[in-house]
Amino acid sequence: MDYQQSKFYIVDAAALPEIYLRVAEAKRLLETGEEKTVYAATKRTKVSRSAFYKYKDAIRPFQDLRGLTATIQILLRNETGSLSAVLNFLAERGANVLTIHQSIPGGGAAAVTVDIETDGMEVGTDSLVAGLRCMPSVIRCEIIAG
């Protein structure tokens, strides 16, 4: 299959033939480590190995993260446990941390950028940021995306 010339479509899973869904599930089992071999994954999903190899590169799940993620930039005091306190605060409110980037501290502070999933949060992002700003180790905090 020449992916340079390929066209891609977003299709509801309910409209796909069962074989595609089974191949996608077998790929997921392998990617998550639930199954260690193609043989085990295809056996579990009841798809032939030949069908798996035929379609494995042509199907992948779509994850629409628009509106479900936020990027927060925080300036933290260079104190032991500051980042840990922020991460605990986020977790307690249902935010799932996707990525963390912390710069090397300078001038008594470090810039931290955190990407979070927001769909499981108990509060809105504005309330989350307001709470972060009240933490003693937080100098500045703002949403830069999401």
WOQUIVEN-V985248 format. One record per pair of residues at least 6 apart in sequence whose ideal C-beta (glycine too) atoms are under 7 Angstrom apart, sorted by sequence separation. I is the first residue (numbers start at 1). GAP is how many residues later the second one is. D is the distance in whole Angstrom. If there is no record, write none. Layout:
# WOQUIVEN-V985248
i,gap,d
I,GAP,D
I,GAP,D
This chain:
# WOQUIVEN-V985248
i,gap,d
29,6,4
35,6,4
42,6,7
76,6,5
104,6,7
132,6,5
42,7,5
76,7,6
90,7,6
103,7,5
118,7,6
121,7,7
13,8,6
30,8,7
102,8,6
103,8,5
133,8,5
35,9,6
132,9,5
39,10,7
42,10,5
76,10,7
87,10,6
102,10,5
30,11,5
38,11,6
101,11,7
29,12,4
74,12,6
100,12,7
101,12,5
129,12,5
129,13,7
38,14,6
100,14,5
129,14,6
26,15,4
29,15,6
26,16,5
99,16,4
97,17,6
98,17,4
98,18,6
125,18,6
26,19,4
83,19,6
97,19,6
98,19,6
25,20,5
96,20,6
26,21,6
95,21,4
96,21,4
125,21,7
95,22,7
22,23,5
95,23,6
22,24,6
23,24,6
96,24,6
22,25,4
26,26,6
90,26,6
94,26,4
95,26,5
78,27,4
94,27,4
19,28,7
23,28,7
93,28,6
94,28,5
118,28,7
23,29,6
27,29,6
69,29,7
83,29,6
93,29,5
78,30,5
93,30,5
109,30,6
77,31,7
78,31,6
19,32,6
23,32,5
77,32,6
78,32,6
23,33,6
76,33,6
95,33,7
75,34,5
76,34,5
20,35,6
24,35,5
93,35,6
19,36,7
23,36,6
75,36,6
76,36,6
24,37,6
73,38,7
74,38,5
20,39,5
73,40,5
74,40,7
71,42,6
72,42,5
89,42,7
89,43,6
71,44,5
72,44,7
69,46,6
70,46,6
86,46,7
89,46,7
69,47,7
69,48,6
70,48,5
68,49,6
69,49,6
86,49,7
68,50,6
85,50,6
68,51,5
10,52,6
85,52,6
70,55,5
82,55,4
1,56,7
1,57,7
72,57,7
74,58,7
79,58,6
77,60,5
76,61,6
76,62,6
77,62,6
76,63,7
74,64,6
75,64,4
75,65,4
74,67,5
72,69,7
73,69,6
72,71,6
73,71,5
70,73,6
71,73,5
71,74,4
70,75,7
71,75,6
70,76,3
69,77,5
